[in-house]
Amino acid sequence: MSVGHSAVTTEPVVSCGGEHEDCGIREVLDRIGDKWSVLVVVELAQGMHRFRQLQRAVPGISQRMLTLTVRRLERDGLVSRTVHPTVPPQVEYELTETGHSLTHLVKALADWSAEHRDGIAASRRAWDAANPDSDVH
């Protein structure tokens, strides 16, 4: 046994079984890891929104990007879309049961982010000062 080696071993935090399996995590991260999806999920966690309400609630999102985002979330089964036969048609979006099940994870991520924000900012400043010629930002 080498110095610093401990006889205690632990299971990985995330394990998918096989060496080349990813548990579908890549697909999930593609969806919820984009800039807008989590913000849309956060808004819809508060209840049903019409398209324009949702657009106003997510600052900076364009109409096209919101359309793409809700379509992708709908395709993944996280959001449901209801069209009311009015003139003009009224469209409402809300989280599905699966979408609601994601909200506690989003909250945990937001809590983690708030808890570690200052430390991460300090680490970035220190790293940037030590690596002034780096293009990592």
C-alpha positions as CSV (number, residue, x, y, z in Angstrom):
1,M,0.0,0.0,0.0
2,S,1.4,3.4,-1.0
3,V,1.6,6.4,1.3
4,G,-1.7,8.2,1.2
5,H,-3.6,5.2,0.0
6,S,-6.5,4.2,2.1
7,A,-8.0,0.8,2.3
8,V,-11.4,2.3,2.2
9,T,-13.1,2.3,-1.2
10,T,-16.3,3.8,-2.2
11,E,-18.7,3.3,-5.0
12,P,-18.8,6.0,-7.7
13,V,-21.4,8.7,-7.1
14,V,-22.8,8.0,-10.6
15,S,-22.4,4.6,-12.2
16,C,-24.1,3.5,-15.4
17,G,-23.0,-0.1,-15.4
18,G,-20.8,-0.6,-18.5
19,E,-17.6,1.1,-19.5
20,H,-19.2,2.8,-22.5
21,E,-22.7,3.4,-21.2
22,D,-23.8,7.0,-20.3
23,C,-27.2,6.2,-18.7
24,G,-28.8,8.7,-21.1
25,I,-27.1,11.5,-19.2
26,R,-25.7,13.1,-22.3
27,E,-29.2,13.5,-23.8
28,V,-30.5,14.9,-20.6
29,L,-27.6,17.3,-20.2
30,D,-28.1,18.4,-23.8
31,R,-31.6,19.5,-22.9
32,I,-31.3,20.9,-19.4
33,G,-27.7,22.1,-19.9
34,D,-28.6,24.6,-22.5
35,K,-28.9,28.3,-21.7
36,W,-32.7,28.5,-21.7
37,S,-34.3,25.2,-20.8
38,V,-33.7,25.4,-17.0
39,L,-35.0,29.0,-17.0
40,V,-38.2,27.9,-18.7
41,V,-38.6,25.0,-16.3
42,V,-38.1,27.3,-13.4
43,E,-40.9,29.6,-14.7
44,L,-43.2,26.8,-15.5
45,A,-42.7,25.3,-12.0
46,Q,-44.7,28.3,-10.8
47,G,-47.7,27.2,-13.0
48,M,-49.1,27.3,-16.5
49,H,-47.9,30.2,-18.7
50,R,-49.1,31.5,-22.1
51,F,-46.3,32.0,-24.6
52,R,-46.0,35.7,-24.2
53,Q,-46.1,35.4,-20.4
54,L,-43.3,32.9,-20.6
55,Q,-41.3,35.1,-22.9
56,R,-41.6,38.1,-20.6
57,A,-40.7,35.9,-17.6
58,V,-37.4,34.8,-19.2
59,P,-35.4,38.0,-19.9
60,G,-33.3,38.0,-23.1
61,I,-35.0,35.0,-24.8
62,S,-36.1,35.6,-28.4
63,Q,-39.4,34.4,-29.7
64,R,-37.6,31.9,-31.9
65,M,-35.4,30.5,-29.1
66,L,-38.4,30.2,-26.8
67,T,-40.3,28.3,-29.5
68,L,-37.4,25.9,-30.0
69,T,-36.9,25.5,-26.3
70,V,-40.5,24.7,-25.5
71,R,-40.7,22.3,-28.5
72,R,-37.7,20.4,-27.3
73,L,-39.0,20.3,-23.7
74,E,-42.3,19.1,-25.1
75,R,-40.6,16.4,-27.2
76,D,-38.7,15.2,-24.1
77,G,-42.0,15.0,-22.2
78,L,-41.2,17.7,-19.7
79,V,-43.7,20.3,-20.9
80,S,-47.2,19.9,-22.2
81,R,-48.7,22.3,-24.8
82,T,-52.4,23.1,-24.9
83,V,-53.9,25.0,-27.8
84,H,-57.3,26.6,-27.3
85,P,-59.4,27.0,-30.4
86,T,-59.8,30.8,-30.2
87,V,-59.0,33.5,-32.7
88,P,-56.1,34.0,-32.4
89,P,-55.3,30.6,-30.8
90,Q,-54.3,30.7,-27.2
91,V,-51.4,28.4,-26.4
92,E,-50.6,27.4,-22.8
93,Y,-47.5,25.5,-21.5
94,E,-47.1,23.7,-18.2
95,L,-44.8,21.1,-16.8
96,T,-45.7,17.5,-17.0
97,E,-45.3,15.1,-14.1
98,T,-41.8,14.3,-15.4
99,G,-41.1,18.0,-15.7
100,H,-42.2,18.6,-12.1
101,S,-39.9,15.8,-11.0
102,L,-37.0,17.7,-12.4
103,T,-37.7,20.9,-10.3
104,H,-36.2,19.5,-7.1
105,L,-32.9,18.9,-8.9
106,V,-32.9,22.3,-10.4
107,K,-33.5,23.8,-7.0
108,A,-30.6,21.7,-5.6
109,L,-28.4,23.0,-8.3
110,A,-29.5,26.6,-7.7
111,D,-28.9,26.2,-3.9
112,W,-25.4,24.7,-4.6
113,S,-24.6,27.6,-7.0
114,A,-25.7,30.2,-4.4
115,E,-23.6,28.5,-1.7
116,H,-20.5,28.2,-3.8
117,R,-20.7,31.4,-5.9
118,D,-18.2,33.5,-3.9
119,G,-15.7,30.6,-3.7
120,I,-15.9,30.0,-7.4
121,A,-15.5,33.7,-8.2
122,A,-12.4,33.9,-5.9
123,S,-10.9,30.8,-7.5
124,R,-11.5,32.3,-11.0
125,R,-9.8,35.6,-10.0
126,A,-6.8,33.7,-8.6
127,W,-6.5,31.5,-11.6
128,D,-6.9,34.4,-14.0
129,A,-4.2,36.3,-12.1
130,A,-1.8,33.3,-12.3
131,N,-2.6,32.7,-16.0
132,P,-2.9,36.1,-17.6
133,D,-2.3,34.9,-21.1
134,S,-5.0,32.2,-21.0
135,D,-8.1,32.5,-23.2
136,V,-10.2,30.5,-20.8
137,H,-13.2,32.5,-19.6
